[in-house]
Structure formats: structure tokens, C-alpha cells
Amino acid sequence: MTTGSTPKGERRRQALVEAAAALFAERGFDAIRHRAVAERAGLPLASTTYYFDSLDELVTAAVAHYAQFELDRGRAQLEELATRHRGVDTLVELVLDQLLGALPESGDAEAVLLRYERLVATGRRPYLRPLMRTLAVQLHELLTEIFARSGMPITTERLEQVVALVDGTVVNALIEIHSDPRATARRMLRKFLAE
């Protein structure tokens, strides 16, 4: 048994992944550096290179951890859907939570901007493409189930339109320096679903 596969080794590796994921969520890819991750995890600097063969491997683990957290949150919201009102407003909020993240009702343009910066930056990291394809499938499955449980089954094509509508609306709102891109996306999505 290697040190990395012992319970202590697994805990240390997990602490590094969680620290890297937190840095990623707060400041994006550039925040994931060996020293910053080790400091956040409260571990020696050498531990990052001991448990991960490269920074790319650490980044991949961080992105996967962060995405899994968001998918788990979305699945928990889906389970609550059975006990909540299933109107269009609830559906819109659940969809926006999955695409923009669960944000305060007042909206947080900076958090949305960081989220989109992270999404765009994945395109510059070819090593993340397999993970991102897997995560996209899981997200679309979750969204499809949210629509179905809301009494509005959706086709794959229509779901792609929903995602494109939200993404385009948010990017335009960010370009125009709107204070609440989520409110803009909410308005456009309600209109789209009413068609």
C-alpha cells in the first residue's frame, strides 16, 4: 500500500482537492497554484506534487469536485421539487440555479461573471475536454429531469435552446454592465417558456 492510498493519504489528497476547488470557485483557474492550494489545505507545499503528477491533474480534480458539488446541489433541489409548487417561476429559478449557480435573489454580477470566465477558460485547457463533456451530459440530464418533474417535458433540441438563450442573455447583460444578469435571464427565460 502506498502512502497516497492510506486513509491519511486519501484525507490529505481530498483536502488538496477541496482547497483547489474553493480557490477555483473564488477566483478561477489562475488561483490554482501549488503554493496557494497547499496553504489553503494547511499542508506542506511538497504535498501538491506528491499527490498530483502535474498542476493539470490538480486542476482537473478541482473542477470535477466543484462540478460534482453543484450537480449534487441541483439533484437535492430536484428532490425538493416534489414538495414545492411546480409553477413556471419555480422551474425558471431551478434552471437558472443550475446554469448560473445558486445566487442571492438580488443577483451577484461578479459571481456570474466569474462563472462564465471559468467556463470560457476551460476551452483553453484541452486536458479538461473529456471531463467537461461528461459534466455537460450530467447537467443536461438534470435539467431534463427538472423540466419533466415540473410538468413541462422538454426535447433535447429545446433544452439546447434554453441553455443558449440563458448564456447569450447573461453574456449580453454582462457586456452592458447590467447590475443583475440573473434578472435579465429570468425575464427572457419566462418569455421563452411561455411561447
Secondary structure by P-SEA (a helix, b strand, c coil): ccccccaaaaaaaaaaaaaaaaaaaccccccccaaaaaaaaccccaaaaaacccaaaaaaaaaaaaaaaaaaaaaaaaaacccccccaaaaaaaaaaaacccccccccaaaaaaaaaaaaaccccccaaaaaaaaaaaaaaaaaaaaaaacccccaaaaaaaaaaaaaaaaaaaaaccccaaaaaaaaaaaaaac
